[in-house]
Amino acid sequence: PPRTPPVRLKGHRVKAEVNDGLASVRVEQVFHNHSRARLEGTYLFPLPEGAVVSQFAMTMGGKMVQGEIIERDKARRIYQSIVSRRRDPGLLEYMGRGLFRAKVFPIMPHADLTIRLTFQQVLPENDGTLEFRYPLSTNRLHGTPVESVVVSAQIESAVDIKGIYSPSHDVAVVRDGNRKAHASYESSDRKQDRDFLLYVGRSPEDVGFSFLSHKAAGEAGTFLAVLAPS
């Protein structure tokens, strides 16, 4: 039978604050080592384009310790010297466009490891419609179901919010007047096979209209149109 990875993603919580075109996103992921061995791991996080990490922390010996964002070659040298002395580093290094990596040691047997990450990004906007995309799909690295997944987005806008729509997940939307809203998604014990995508249509007009189109070469093309009255 296929070999189960010794470390699996147990919990995944995402809290985003969207203020006009700027998003601040806080991520908390809980991993569990169900093996009897003390392990060394590599943590990978695919950041949206243009995102900037502002905080990184992970648990070490039951305590939350702040990480450090440093230059790649220096991080590797420091990490290797610490591991050789069996100490606990929390080093985050940039791997290339849209990907961050942290080397994690030790991951204690039959224990949880919590990683917290905060990043900011300017959201792409098309004719008044903001696009918020979060890399929720973990099937590429973890094929097992995730016990608990929670994604929430608190949205505020300088103009009226007309439409909030997710083509990827079944979200619950609660409005607070015309310029504030809260969108959320929750799941339990399910595989996460797609990224989270949320569109926020904004307009000062009485009726908001959003139009998104896509046309591949040799095809007729498709479009999504949303009409949202006050």
Residue, then its C-alpha position, 0 to 999 in steps of 0.5 A: p500500500p502507499r506509504t503515509p507521510p510521517v507528518r500531515l497537515k492537521g489544521h489550517r486557519v486563514k484570516a484575511e482583512v481586505n480593505d479596498g485593494l489591500a489584503s493582510v492575511r494571517v495563516e496558522q497551520v498545525f502539523h502532526n508527526h504521527s511517527r516515533a522519530r524526531l524529524e527534520g522538515t522543510y516548510l513550503f508556502p506558495l505566496p500569491e504574486g506580489a505578496v510580502v511576508s511580515q511575520f513568521a513564527m513556529t512552535m519549539g518545545g511547546k513555545m511560539v518563537q518568532g522566525e527571521i526573514i534573512e538572505r538565502d545563503k546566510a540562512r542556509r549557513i546559519y541553519q546548518s551550523i545550528v542543526s549540527r549542534r542540535r539546536d532549533p532554528g526557525l529560519l524563513e528564506y525566499m526560494g524564488r518568485g512566489l515561494f517561501r521555504a523554512k527548514v524545521f528541526p526538530i519535529m518531535p514524535h507524536a507531537d504537533l508543530t504550529i506555524r504562523l505566517t502573515f503577509q500583505q498583498v495588493l489585490p488585482e482589480n478589473d473594472g471594480t472587481l477585486e480578486f482574492r486568491y489563497p493557496l488552500s490546495t494542499n493535495r500536491l504535498h499532502g494527499t490526506p484529508v485536513e481535520s479542520v479548515v477555516v477561511s474568513a475574510q473581513i471586507e471593507s470598501a470606500v465605495d459600496i460592495k455590490g457582489i461577493y462571489s466564490p467560484s471555488h468554494d461554498v462561502a457564507v456572506v454576512r453584510d454589515g451595511n453597504r460597505k462592510a461584509h464578512a465571507s467565510y468557509e469551513s470544512s472538516d476531514r476533507k481533502q483540499d484540492r483547489d485554491f480559495l478564490l473570492y471576487v468582490g465587486r464594488s461600485p458607487e452606482d445603484v446597480g453594480f456590474s462586473f464582467l470577467s472573460h476568458k478566451a483560449a486560442g481556437e476556442a469560443g471563450t467564456f465569461l462571468a457577468v454579475l449584476a448586483p442591485s443595491 
